[in-house]
Structure formats: C-alpha cells, structure tokens
C-alpha cells in the first residue's frame, strides 16, 4: 500500500483535507480509488475463524476455566487477521469497499479432523451500515454470530467506533461467550503505511462465570506505550478480586499468559504462527450476483490493473443501481429483506451477560440487533434475489433462462464448490493436509496473496469428501489433535 499512497500523496492530502471539514459519521463516504482494498467489509468476518483448529478448540475442552481461556485466546488470535484483512502488515491497511445492502459473502473451511466450518456474512443495513455474520461447525458443536455497526470519524487519525457484539455458543456445555468489538484508530496515514491501533477497555464474558477484562493501549503520540499493546485479567465473577491469569503483549505478534496463582508463565503465544486456513468460496462463475466477489469483480479487476477510471466506473454501476433500487422500493412501499438475518427487539443472552460490563458494549437502536435465521443459513440456496442483480439489472434467469440453467441452479447448495473442493482449502503456514488442484478462478481472485497455498493431506493424497466421511476420526482423536495444535493453556 505504501507505493500506492506515495504515488498519490497529493491526492491523499486533498482527500484528508476534504473529510477533515466534515463533522459526524463518514462510514458511507466515497474514498478515492487508490486507497481502496480489493475486498468489501462483508468479507471481514472470515478472519474471526481463519484458524479453525483454535476456533473449535473450546468444544473439546472439558475444564470450564480452560475452555473460557481458549475462547479468549482465540479472540486475541483473530484480531490481527481482522484488522489487516489478510494483507501483509508491511503494506499497511486499505479501506474496504463499502458493502451494499444485501451483499453476501459465503464460504467454508473443511478439514478431515473438524469437518466443515461454514460462514454466511451479509450487509443487513446501509444507513447506518451494519454487517451480520454466522459461523458454525455442526460436527464440533460450536457456533458464533454477531453484528457490527461502524461509525467513522476523522481528526488527524481515522477513528472507527464499533457498535454491536458477537456471541460464541458451545453446544456440549450449553455455554455462551459474549465477545466485544474493539474500537480502532488508523494511524500513519500521511506516512504512507497506515496501521491500526485498537483502543478502549472491554470484557469477554462467559455464562460459566469466567470474565476477561481487556485493555488495549497502543503507542501514544508522545511515544509512551507499545504499538498494538494490550493487557488482560482473567477472573471469575464470584471472585472478581482474585486474578487467575494475566495476559500481556501485542495482539499482532506475541503475548504471554501467566498463572497469577503460581506466578509462572504458562504460554507465550505468537499469533503470526497460528495455523491459518483460507476459506474456500465458490468460483465466480457459480456465485450469485449478490455475492461480494462477483458483485465487485469489475472494481477488483480494475484495482489490480491500476485502472482508476475503471474502478470509478465499475463502482458507480453498482452504487447507482442500489440508489435506484431504494427509490423503487420506496415507491411501492416496500423495504429490503435480508436473506439470512432478522432484526429483533431484544437478545436475552446479550442482556444477561452484558450486565457484568454494561459500559463495554454499545448497541445503536437505529442500527438494531440482528440474529441469524439458522434454517436459512443451513438450507437456503442460490439464487438469493431471483431475477435481479445488485446493480438493479434483470438477470438472464428472470427473462426465462434455459431449463438446463434452472436445473443447475437448483442442484447446487449455497456453498457449492466449498464442500465439493474439501481438498482445495488454502493454508497459510503449516498445512494439516497434500497437494490438490485449486480452482483457477479462486487462484485468480487471490493471485496477489502470497499466503494462499495448497492444502495437503496427512497421507500425501487428495482428500475427497466421501473419503473423509468414510474414515471419520473418533472424538478422542479429535480432542488430542486439537490440544496438540492449540497449545497447553494450563
């Protein structure tokens, strides 16, 4: 990113000067093409669990204290991926594309040991912008859902206030964990390599009574503190003054977990070494027009070829179509209905857990509370908005596509390509599973990402879904496998 900004330094200063005159929320502002990322905000939730072994590990831990600590460890381990959205830190961050109302991102991770972890992410609000997501693994019995509404302001640095929350549920123990969404400061804009700092104090709260209080405090303007630094205290709600663990370090590199009872360091964890796994998504030719990479394909292609005029033209096609769609809805007295999520008036689980730290969570009544429709997430198939594209254009199927086209659409589940390419998941770093053929369209969509690599099987051969099911490991093998990959937490 530094090269892009350096070559557009005057344009960046002009842009920053223009937004500095605006008071209030900038979340829907149109940014110049050279600061745009090659992905939309609706893709960000995938980084909550792009390390599926660590994410699923609480489901196999019998001790409630260690289980709560694993949820904290996973939360901290996911922050780097979320903030950099898969980019190299040396390249800094870019502004994701503003997701349009109804934009979807679907995918899965599939491994022999864990089975399939699936994601649906959807833009459920636009004014204000709200993204909702649902992650689940039925085999392991763990699921998470949440929503975030971002309010962006500028005063020297870009400040992103996040409103909303996430809840992780572990089926076996019927436990819930309330996770915060830290606020973000984007610093170093004029230096050419913008970087995020998390800001504020929050609590991660479990229904089994364990609470982690986390304080993010990066490097200050005057040089005090540490870049991306944080400290946390782990305790039980019944004994709030008795610290069980302390955790301290940097959320983008290493942190140390110390047993406060013995004074011993029990683990130093390097988030850069997490066994990450890139999500498998359907190839562009099979995606619905409302899926993010399909919808923004023209913008992404133009960004990669440095065609700034092409970026603007492609963005305008989608954005103008969305504006007209809202006008059409208003004219007929209709409102847009999300595909996978429903707005609710109250969330009893949140209300109960948030009592332990009501100041640590903000929910905007205007943005609303959003819960997943689990039946829709499990079973709804393409096409999602039959006959209409997000650019407000009629699709071929709406004009009487061929019988074969309709049969093919009905034959494919919403994540077609994800399950059928169980061996084509990509891994960053340590691959749990032998070389397989990646879909060329997926490779093309990530051709600039050096982290994409083939997944290899432990036997050195391609794992097909039928083979995985035929030799499913025992629960004891799964638990031993997870513990060996997530480290000893006490």
KOLTISE-803364 format. One record per residue (C-alpha): residue in one letter; x, y, z. Coordinates in Angstrom, 2 decimals. Layout:
% residues N
VOGU  type  x  y  z
VOGU  A  X  Y  Z $
...
***
This chain:
% residues 490
VOGU  type  x  y  z
VOGU  X  0.00  0.00  0.00 $
VOGU  X  2.86  2.38  0.70 $
VOGU  X  3.75  2.53  -3.01 $
VOGU  X  0.14  3.29  -3.92 $
VOGU  X  -0.16  6.11  -1.39 $
VOGU  X  3.28  7.50  -2.08 $
VOGU  X  2.46  7.81  -5.76 $
VOGU  X  -0.83  9.55  -4.88 $
VOGU  X  0.42  11.66  -1.98 $
VOGU  X  -1.13  14.88  -3.24 $
VOGU  X  -4.45  13.15  -3.86 $
VOGU  X  -4.39  11.67  -0.38 $
VOGU  X  -3.77  15.06  1.21 $
VOGU  X  -6.64  16.52  -0.79 $
VOGU  X  -8.94  13.68  0.34 $
VOGU  X  -7.94  14.02  4.00 $
VOGU  X  -8.43  17.77  3.78 $
VOGU  X  -11.94  17.27  2.44 $
VOGU  X  -13.06  14.82  5.13 $
VOGU  X  -11.50  16.97  7.85 $
VOGU  X  -14.19  19.55  7.11 $
VOGU  X  -16.99  17.03  7.68 $
VOGU  X  -18.41  16.53  11.14 $
VOGU  X  -20.15  13.30  12.00 $
VOGU  X  -20.14  9.79  10.59 $
VOGU  X  -18.00  9.13  7.49 $
VOGU  X  -18.82  5.42  7.17 $
VOGU  X  -20.56  5.79  3.80 $
VOGU  X  -18.11  8.30  2.33 $
VOGU  X  -16.73  7.56  -1.13 $
VOGU  X  -12.96  7.20  -0.92 $
VOGU  X  -10.58  7.73  -3.86 $
VOGU  X  -9.75  4.50  -5.73 $
VOGU  X  -6.07  4.41  -4.72 $
VOGU  X  -6.92  3.87  -1.02 $
VOGU  X  -9.41  1.06  -1.67 $
VOGU  X  -8.81  -2.58  -0.73 $
VOGU  X  -9.65  -5.46  -3.05 $
VOGU  X  -12.41  -6.67  -0.76 $
VOGU  X  -15.58  -5.46  0.87 $
VOGU  X  -16.38  -5.03  4.56 $
VOGU  X  -18.71  -8.03  4.29 $
VOGU  X  -15.64  -10.31  3.89 $
VOGU  X  -14.02  -9.28  7.19 $
VOGU  X  -15.89  -11.80  9.40 $
VOGU  X  -13.99  -14.68  7.79 $
VOGU  X  -10.94  -13.66  9.85 $
VOGU  X  -12.75  -14.45  13.09 $
VOGU  X  -12.03  -18.10  12.37 $
VOGU  X  -9.42  -18.40  9.63 $
VOGU  X  -7.61  -20.56  12.20 $
VOGU  X  -10.38  -23.18  12.59 $
VOGU  X  -8.45  -25.52  14.90 $
VOGU  X  -8.02  -22.82  17.52 $
VOGU  X  -11.57  -21.55  16.96 $
VOGU  X  -13.10  -25.00  17.51 $
VOGU  X  -10.86  -25.98  20.44 $
VOGU  X  -13.25  -24.90  23.27 $
VOGU  X  -15.73  -27.53  22.10 $
VOGU  X  -13.26  -30.28  23.07 $
VOGU  X  -12.09  -28.89  26.43 $
VOGU  X  -13.77  -30.38  29.49 $
VOGU  X  -12.43  -27.91  32.08 $
VOGU  X  -14.63  -24.74  32.16 $
VOGU  X  -11.75  -22.49  33.23 $
VOGU  X  -9.53  -23.68  30.37 $
VOGU  X  -12.48  -23.52  28.00 $
VOGU  X  -13.03  -19.84  28.77 $
VOGU  X  -9.31  -19.19  28.40 $
VOGU  X  -9.32  -20.84  24.97 $
VOGU  X  -12.16  -18.54  23.85 $
VOGU  X  -10.08  -15.55  24.99 $
VOGU  X  -7.00  -16.93  23.24 $
VOGU  X  -8.95  -17.35  20.01 $
VOGU  X  -10.41  -13.84  20.30 $
VOGU  X  -6.94  -12.33  20.69 $
VOGU  X  -5.54  -14.54  17.94 $
VOGU  X  -8.16  -13.34  15.46 $
VOGU  X  -7.52  -9.60  15.84 $
VOGU  X  -4.51  -9.39  13.53 $
VOGU  X  -6.39  -11.06  10.67 $
VOGU  X  -9.46  -8.89  11.17 $
VOGU  X  -7.54  -5.63  11.21 $
VOGU  X  -5.28  -6.35  8.22 $
VOGU  X  -7.86  -8.42  6.30 $
VOGU  X  -5.21  -10.85  5.14 $
VOGU  X  -2.76  -8.16  3.96 $
VOGU  X  0.90  -8.09  4.87 $
VOGU  X  1.46  -5.70  7.78 $
VOGU  X  4.34  -4.05  5.91 $
VOGU  X  1.85  -2.95  3.25 $
VOGU  X  -0.41  -1.28  5.79 $
VOGU  X  -4.19  -1.26  5.62 $
VOGU  X  -6.56  -0.08  2.94 $
VOGU  X  -10.19  0.96  3.15 $
VOGU  X  -12.53  -1.93  2.33 $
VOGU  X  -15.24  -1.28  -0.21 $
VOGU  X  -18.49  -0.06  1.34 $
VOGU  X  -20.77  -3.09  1.28 $
VOGU  X  -24.13  -2.53  -0.38 $
VOGU  X  -27.40  -3.56  1.26 $
VOGU  X  -27.91  -7.30  0.84 $
VOGU  X  -24.30  -8.02  -0.14 $
VOGU  X  -23.30  -11.59  0.75 $
VOGU  X  -20.10  -13.47  1.46 $
VOGU  X  -20.32  -17.26  1.77 $
VOGU  X  -17.67  -19.89  2.27 $
VOGU  X  -16.30  -22.71  4.36 $
VOGU  X  -13.23  -24.38  5.79 $
VOGU  X  -13.13  -28.15  5.55 $
VOGU  X  -10.64  -30.41  7.30 $
VOGU  X  -10.57  -34.14  7.97 $
VOGU  X  -10.47  -33.69  11.74 $
VOGU  X  -13.01  -30.91  12.18 $
VOGU  X  -15.33  -31.41  9.25 $
VOGU  X  -16.90  -28.30  7.76 $
VOGU  X  -16.94  -24.85  9.33 $
VOGU  X  -19.27  -22.56  7.39 $
VOGU  X  -19.79  -18.81  7.20 $
VOGU  X  -22.58  -16.57  5.99 $
VOGU  X  -21.97  -12.83  6.16 $
VOGU  X  -24.47  -10.24  4.99 $
VOGU  X  -24.82  -6.48  4.86 $
VOGU  X  -28.13  -6.02  6.67 $
VOGU  X  -28.06  -2.22  6.95 $
VOGU  X  -26.70  0.65  4.89 $
VOGU  X  -27.79  3.84  6.70 $
VOGU  X  -26.30  3.13  9.18 $
VOGU  X  -24.07  0.36  7.77 $
VOGU  X  -24.43  -2.95  9.64 $
VOGU  X  -22.77  -6.27  8.82 $
VOGU  X  -24.05  -9.51  10.39 $
VOGU  X  -22.38  -12.90  10.30 $
VOGU  X  -22.83  -16.51  11.42 $
VOGU  X  -20.04  -19.10  11.76 $
VOGU  X  -20.85  -22.69  12.64 $
VOGU  X  -19.46  -26.21  12.79 $
VOGU  X  -22.13  -28.82  13.43 $
VOGU  X  -19.68  -31.68  13.83 $
VOGU  X  -17.77  -29.97  16.64 $
VOGU  X  -20.83  -28.30  18.10 $
VOGU  X  -19.61  -24.69  18.14 $
VOGU  X  -21.16  -21.63  16.53 $
VOGU  X  -20.82  -17.85  16.63 $
VOGU  X  -22.96  -15.00  15.44 $
VOGU  X  -22.64  -11.26  15.66 $
VOGU  X  -23.14  -7.91  14.01 $
VOGU  X  -21.15  -4.71  13.80 $
VOGU  X  -22.18  -1.16  13.00 $
VOGU  X  -19.25  1.13  12.31 $
VOGU  X  -19.18  4.86  12.86 $
VOGU  X  -16.14  6.55  11.30 $
VOGU  X  -14.80  9.99  12.18 $
VOGU  X  -11.58  11.82  11.34 $
VOGU  X  -9.38  14.12  13.39 $
VOGU  X  -5.80  13.57  12.29 $
VOGU  X  -6.37  9.81  12.54 $
VOGU  X  -9.34  7.81  11.33 $
VOGU  X  -11.36  6.63  14.34 $
VOGU  X  -13.72  3.68  13.88 $
VOGU  X  -16.24  3.12  16.65 $
VOGU  X  -17.76  -0.35  16.54 $
VOGU  X  -21.26  -0.92  17.87 $
VOGU  X  -22.52  -4.45  18.33 $
VOGU  X  -21.20  -7.73  19.67 $
VOGU  X  -20.62  -11.41  18.96 $
VOGU  X  -21.74  -14.49  20.88 $
VOGU  X  -19.97  -17.86  20.75 $
VOGU  X  -22.03  -20.89  21.78 $
VOGU  X  -20.62  -24.31  22.72 $
VOGU  X  -23.34  -26.92  22.29 $
VOGU  X  -21.97  -29.69  24.54 $
VOGU  X  -21.86  -27.44  27.61 $
VOGU  X  -24.69  -25.09  26.58 $
VOGU  X  -22.34  -22.18  27.22 $
VOGU  X  -22.35  -18.70  25.73 $
VOGU  X  -19.47  -16.25  25.48 $
VOGU  X  -20.07  -12.56  24.82 $
VOGU  X  -17.27  -11.03  22.73 $
VOGU  X  -16.58  -7.29  22.33 $
VOGU  X  -15.80  -5.40  19.13 $
VOGU  X  -12.87  -3.09  19.91 $
VOGU  X  -12.74  0.44  18.52 $
VOGU  X  -9.98  1.19  16.02 $
VOGU  X  -7.67  4.10  15.30 $
VOGU  X  -5.97  4.13  11.90 $
VOGU  X  -2.68  5.96  12.25 $
VOGU  X  0.19  6.82  9.92 $
VOGU  X  -1.96  7.97  7.00 $
VOGU  X  0.41  10.63  5.72 $
VOGU  X  3.43  8.43  6.33 $
VOGU  X  2.29  6.12  3.55 $
VOGU  X  1.71  2.97  5.62 $
VOGU  X  -1.48  3.32  7.66 $
VOGU  X  -1.72  0.89  10.57 $
VOGU  X  -4.49  0.08  13.06 $
VOGU  X  -4.40  0.53  16.84 $
VOGU  X  -7.15  -0.94  18.99 $
VOGU  X  -8.49  1.36  21.65 $
VOGU  X  -10.51  1.05  24.84 $
VOGU  X  -11.40  -1.38  27.64 $
VOGU  X  -13.72  -4.35  27.21 $
VOGU  X  -14.84  -7.57  28.86 $
VOGU  X  -15.18  -11.00  27.33 $
VOGU  X  -17.91  -12.63  29.43 $
VOGU  X  -18.89  -16.29  29.69 $
VOGU  X  -22.08  -17.86  31.04 $
VOGU  X  -19.95  -20.20  33.17 $
VOGU  X  -18.81  -17.20  35.21 $
VOGU  X  -15.32  -16.52  33.86 $
VOGU  X  -14.58  -13.00  32.68 $
VOGU  X  -11.61  -11.48  30.88 $
VOGU  X  -11.14  -7.73  31.20 $
VOGU  X  -9.02  -6.44  28.31 $
VOGU  X  -7.38  -3.05  27.95 $
VOGU  X  -5.99  -2.00  24.56 $
VOGU  X  -3.44  0.78  24.70 $
VOGU  X  -1.13  1.26  21.77 $
VOGU  X  1.74  3.66  21.30 $
VOGU  X  0.76  7.24  22.09 $
VOGU  X  1.55  10.39  20.15 $
VOGU  X  4.33  11.15  22.63 $
VOGU  X  5.94  7.73  22.38 $
VOGU  X  4.66  6.04  25.52 $
VOGU  X  3.15  2.57  25.45 $
VOGU  X  3.75  -0.17  22.92 $
VOGU  X  2.43  -0.48  19.39 $
VOGU  X  -0.58  -2.84  19.32 $
VOGU  X  -0.18  -3.45  23.05 $
VOGU  X  -2.79  -4.84  25.41 $
VOGU  X  -3.15  -6.34  28.87 $
VOGU  X  -5.90  -8.57  30.24 $
VOGU  X  -7.01  -10.01  33.55 $
VOGU  X  -8.91  -13.31  33.78 $
VOGU  X  -11.10  -13.95  36.83 $
VOGU  X  -14.41  -15.46  37.98 $
VOGU  X  -17.47  -13.26  38.53 $
VOGU  X  -17.94  -14.73  42.02 $
VOGU  X  -14.39  -13.69  42.99 $
VOGU  X  -13.68  -10.52  40.99 $
VOGU  X  -10.62  -9.55  43.03 $
VOGU  X  -8.89  -12.92  42.65 $
VOGU  X  -6.95  -12.85  39.39 $
VOGU  X  -6.48  -16.30  37.86 $
VOGU  X  -4.46  -15.38  34.76 $
VOGU  X  -2.87  -12.26  33.35 $
VOGU  X  -2.23  -11.88  29.65 $
VOGU  X  0.04  -9.21  28.22 $
VOGU  X  1.73  -8.43  24.94 $
VOGU  X  0.82  -7.33  21.42 $
VOGU  X  -2.27  -8.53  19.60 $
VOGU  X  -0.42  -8.58  16.26 $
VOGU  X  2.61  -10.60  17.42 $
VOGU  X  3.22  -12.31  20.78 $
VOGU  X  1.55  -12.30  24.17 $
VOGU  X  2.24  -14.21  27.36 $
VOGU  X  -0.29  -15.98  29.57 $
VOGU  X  0.75  -16.09  33.23 $
VOGU  X  -0.84  -18.07  36.04 $
VOGU  X  -1.38  -15.40  38.69 $
VOGU  X  -1.74  -18.05  41.40 $
VOGU  X  1.71  -19.54  40.88 $
VOGU  X  3.41  -16.60  39.19 $
VOGU  X  4.53  -18.92  36.38 $
VOGU  X  4.36  -18.16  32.67 $
VOGU  X  2.32  -20.97  31.15 $
VOGU  X  2.48  -19.97  27.49 $
VOGU  X  3.93  -17.41  25.11 $
VOGU  X  1.68  -17.34  22.09 $
VOGU  X  2.72  -15.95  18.69 $
VOGU  X  -0.35  -15.09  16.64 $
VOGU  X  1.80  -15.00  13.49 $
VOGU  X  2.30  -18.75  13.78 $
VOGU  X  -1.36  -19.73  14.05 $
VOGU  X  -2.21  -22.47  11.59 $
VOGU  X  -4.38  -20.35  9.34 $
VOGU  X  -6.63  -21.71  6.64 $
VOGU  X  -8.03  -19.67  3.80 $
VOGU  X  -11.72  -20.02  3.17 $
VOGU  X  -12.96  -21.92  0.15 $
VOGU  X  -15.54  -20.00  -1.85 $
VOGU  X  -17.42  -20.94  -4.99 $
VOGU  X  -15.74  -19.91  -8.28 $
VOGU  X  -17.04  -16.65  -9.71 $
VOGU  X  -18.94  -18.45  -12.47 $
VOGU  X  -21.07  -20.19  -9.81 $
VOGU  X  -21.55  -17.28  -7.42 $
VOGU  X  -24.82  -15.42  -7.11 $
VOGU  X  -24.75  -11.81  -8.41 $
VOGU  X  -25.24  -10.66  -4.81 $
VOGU  X  -22.10  -12.39  -3.55 $
VOGU  X  -19.33  -9.93  -2.82 $
VOGU  X  -16.56  -11.04  -5.16 $
VOGU  X  -18.99  -11.49  -8.06 $
VOGU  X  -20.66  -8.14  -7.46 $
VOGU  X  -17.39  -6.21  -7.17 $
VOGU  X  -15.45  -8.19  -9.81 $
VOGU  X  -15.22  -5.20  -12.15 $
VOGU  X  -13.88  -2.98  -9.36 $
VOGU  X  -11.37  -5.59  -8.17 $
VOGU  X  -10.09  -6.23  -11.70 $
VOGU  X  -9.64  -2.51  -12.29 $
VOGU  X  -7.82  -2.07  -8.96 $
VOGU  X  -5.38  -4.85  -9.85 $
VOGU  X  -4.60  -3.26  -13.20 $
VOGU  X  -4.32  0.22  -11.63 $
VOGU  X  -7.16  1.40  -13.86 $
VOGU  X  -8.51  4.14  -11.60 $
VOGU  X  -11.08  5.26  -14.17 $
VOGU  X  -12.28  1.68  -14.46 $
VOGU  X  -12.60  1.46  -10.68 $
VOGU  X  -14.82  4.53  -10.59 $
VOGU  X  -16.97  3.33  -13.49 $
VOGU  X  -17.49  -0.15  -12.01 $
VOGU  X  -18.26  1.24  -8.54 $
VOGU  X  -20.76  3.71  -9.95 $
VOGU  X  -22.61  0.92  -11.76 $
VOGU  X  -23.30  -0.90  -8.51 $
VOGU  X  -23.85  2.17  -6.33 $
VOGU  X  -26.20  3.91  -8.78 $
VOGU  X  -28.15  0.67  -9.16 $
VOGU  X  -28.52  0.47  -5.39 $
VOGU  X  -29.77  4.04  -5.19 $
VOGU  X  -32.39  3.33  -7.83 $
VOGU  X  -33.39  0.13  -6.04 $
VOGU  X  -34.08  2.07  -2.84 $
VOGU  X  -36.18  4.56  -4.81 $
VOGU  X  -38.15  1.73  -6.41 $
VOGU  X  -38.77  0.14  -3.01 $
VOGU  X  -39.93  3.42  -1.54 $
VOGU  X  -42.28  3.99  -4.46 $
VOGU  X  -44.07  0.68  -3.88 $
VOGU  X  -43.96  0.91  -0.07 $
VOGU  X  -41.52  -1.98  0.34 $
VOGU  X  -38.36  -2.47  2.37 $
VOGU  X  -35.40  -4.65  1.58 $
VOGU  X  -35.42  -8.01  3.37 $
VOGU  X  -32.07  -9.65  4.25 $
VOGU  X  -31.53  -13.25  3.23 $
VOGU  X  -30.04  -14.81  6.36 $
VOGU  X  -30.66  -12.44  9.27 $
VOGU  X  -33.63  -10.97  11.10 $
VOGU  X  -33.85  -7.80  13.13 $
VOGU  X  -35.08  -8.42  16.70 $
VOGU  X  -36.09  -6.14  19.53 $
VOGU  X  -34.14  -7.91  22.25 $
VOGU  X  -31.44  -10.54  22.78 $
VOGU  X  -31.86  -12.18  26.22 $
VOGU  X  -28.42  -13.83  26.09 $
VOGU  X  -26.74  -10.48  25.50 $
VOGU  X  -28.83  -8.76  28.16 $
VOGU  X  -27.86  -11.36  30.77 $
VOGU  X  -24.12  -11.44  30.04 $
VOGU  X  -23.65  -7.71  29.42 $
VOGU  X  -24.77  -6.96  33.00 $
VOGU  X  -21.20  -7.75  34.05 $
VOGU  X  -19.85  -4.83  31.97 $
VOGU  X  -22.64  -2.67  30.51 $
VOGU  X  -20.20  0.13  29.64 $
VOGU  X  -18.14  -2.18  27.45 $
VOGU  X  -20.84  -2.69  24.82 $
VOGU  X  -22.74  -0.27  22.61 $
VOGU  X  -25.81  -1.18  20.58 $
VOGU  X  -27.38  1.55  18.46 $
VOGU  X  -31.20  1.33  18.35 $
VOGU  X  -31.12  2.78  14.85 $
VOGU  X  -28.81  0.04  13.58 $
VOGU  X  -30.71  -2.62  15.51 $
VOGU  X  -29.97  -6.08  16.88 $
VOGU  X  -29.56  -8.85  14.31 $
VOGU  X  -29.92  -12.61  14.77 $
VOGU  X  -29.33  -15.37  12.26 $
VOGU  X  -32.11  -17.43  10.71 $
VOGU  X  -30.40  -20.79  11.24 $
VOGU  X  -32.73  -22.66  8.89 $
VOGU  X  -31.95  -20.20  6.09 $
VOGU  X  -28.20  -20.44  6.79 $
VOGU  X  -28.33  -24.24  6.60 $
VOGU  X  -30.67  -24.68  3.64 $
VOGU  X  -31.25  -21.56  1.53 $
VOGU  X  -29.79  -21.92  -1.97 $
VOGU  X  -28.89  -19.75  -4.91 $
VOGU  X  -30.35  -17.63  -6.44 $
VOGU  X  -30.90  -15.38  -3.43 $
VOGU  X  -32.68  -12.48  -5.16 $
VOGU  X  -34.00  -14.20  -8.26 $
VOGU  X  -34.25  -12.02  -11.32 $
VOGU  X  -32.32  -9.00  -10.00 $
VOGU  X  -28.68  -8.02  -9.63 $
VOGU  X  -27.36  -5.54  -7.04 $
VOGU  X  -26.90  -3.08  -9.92 $
VOGU  X  -30.72  -3.20  -10.31 $
VOGU  X  -30.50  -5.08  -13.59 $
VOGU  X  -32.60  -8.04  -14.66 $
VOGU  X  -30.77  -11.35  -14.72 $
VOGU  X  -30.89  -13.88  -17.54 $
VOGU  X  -32.93  -16.28  -15.41 $
VOGU  X  -35.59  -13.63  -14.82 $
VOGU  X  -36.04  -13.41  -18.59 $
VOGU  X  -36.65  -17.14  -18.97 $
VOGU  X  -33.24  -18.79  -18.88 $
VOGU  X  -32.83  -22.28  -20.26 $
VOGU  X  -34.22  -25.32  -18.47 $
VOGU  X  -30.68  -26.60  -18.04 $
VOGU  X  -29.64  -23.33  -16.35 $
VOGU  X  -32.56  -23.60  -13.93 $
VOGU  X  -31.82  -27.26  -13.18 $
VOGU  X  -28.17  -26.37  -12.49 $
VOGU  X  -29.14  -23.55  -10.12 $
VOGU  X  -31.47  -25.81  -8.17 $
VOGU  X  -28.90  -28.59  -7.96 $
VOGU  X  -26.26  -26.54  -6.15 $
VOGU  X  -26.43  -25.70  -2.44 $
VOGU  X  -25.46  -22.21  -1.34 $
VOGU  X  -21.86  -23.22  -0.70 $
VOGU  X  -21.44  -25.35  -3.82 $
VOGU  X  -17.75  -25.53  -4.52 $
VOGU  X  -16.85  -25.34  -0.85 $
VOGU  X  -17.94  -28.87  0.05 $
VOGU  X  -17.03  -30.30  -3.35 $
VOGU  X  -13.49  -28.94  -3.01 $
VOGU  X  -12.81  -30.12  0.51 $
VOGU  X  -9.23  -30.76  -0.51 $
VOGU  X  -8.75  -27.33  -2.08 $
VOGU  X  -8.79  -25.21  1.05 $
VOGU  X  -5.77  -22.95  1.28 $
VOGU  X  -3.45  -22.82  4.24 $
VOGU  X  -1.09  -20.17  5.50 $
VOGU  X  1.98  -21.71  7.03 $
VOGU  X  1.65  -25.19  8.47 $
VOGU  X  -0.64  -27.30  6.29 $
VOGU  X  -2.55  -30.06  8.06 $
VOGU  X  -3.39  -31.74  4.84 $
VOGU  X  -1.15  -32.96  0.17 $
VOGU  X  -1.24  -31.02  -2.88 $
VOGU  X  -4.58  -30.62  -4.56 $
VOGU  X  -5.73  -28.70  -7.59 $
VOGU  X  -7.07  -25.28  -6.70 $
VOGU  X  -9.93  -23.89  -8.71 $
VOGU  X  -8.31  -21.49  -11.23 $
VOGU  X  -10.89  -18.77  -10.54 $
VOGU  X  -10.12  -18.88  -6.83 $
VOGU  X  -6.42  -18.63  -7.62 $
VOGU  X  -7.09  -15.69  -9.89 $
VOGU  X  -9.07  -13.87  -7.23 $
VOGU  X  -6.14  -14.21  -4.81 $
VOGU  X  -3.24  -14.09  -7.24 $
VOGU  X  -1.51  -11.36  -5.27 $
VOGU  X  -1.80  -13.04  -1.91 $
VOGU  X  1.40  -15.00  -1.13 $
VOGU  X  -0.35  -16.65  1.82 $
VOGU  X  -2.50  -18.78  -0.47 $
VOGU  X  -1.09  -22.30  -0.75 $
VOGU  X  -2.45  -25.78  -1.34 $
VOGU  X  -3.79  -27.89  1.48 $
VOGU  X  -2.04  -31.22  1.84 $
VOGU  X  -3.40  -34.40  3.37 $
VOGU  X  -1.58  -36.17  6.16 $
VOGU  X  -1.27  -39.15  3.81 $
VOGU  X  0.03  -37.00  0.95 $
VOGU  X  -3.03  -37.67  -1.19 $
VOGU  X  -6.12  -35.69  -2.15 $
VOGU  X  -8.90  -35.97  0.40 $
VOGU  X  -12.35  -36.16  -1.11 $
VOGU  X  -15.44  -35.59  0.97 $
VOGU  X  -16.50  -39.24  0.65 $
VOGU  X  -13.11  -40.38  1.96 $
VOGU  X  -13.33  -38.02  4.93 $
VOGU  X  -16.72  -39.36  5.90 $
VOGU  X  -15.62  -42.96  5.43 $
VOGU  X  -12.71  -42.65  7.86 $
VOGU  X  -14.02  -40.16  10.37 $
VOGU  X  -11.74  -39.96  13.43 $
VOGU  X  -13.01  -40.70  16.89 $
VOGU  X  -13.90  -37.93  19.34 $
VOGU  X  -10.86  -38.81  21.45 $
VOGU  X  -8.59  -38.43  18.40 $
VOGU  X  -10.16  -35.06  17.61 $
VOGU  X  -9.63  -33.80  21.17 $
VOGU  X  -5.99  -34.96  21.23 $
VOGU  X  -5.44  -33.38  17.82 $
VOGU  X  -6.88  -30.02  18.90 $
VOGU  X  -4.84  -29.90  22.08 $
VOGU  X  -1.64  -30.59  20.13 $
VOGU  X  -2.35  -27.63  17.83 $
VOGU  X  -3.65  -25.03  20.24 $
VOGU  X  -1.07  -25.35  22.98 $
VOGU  X  -1.33  -26.05  26.66 $
VOGU  X  -3.31  -23.35  28.46 $
VOGU  X  -2.81  -24.51  31.95 $
***
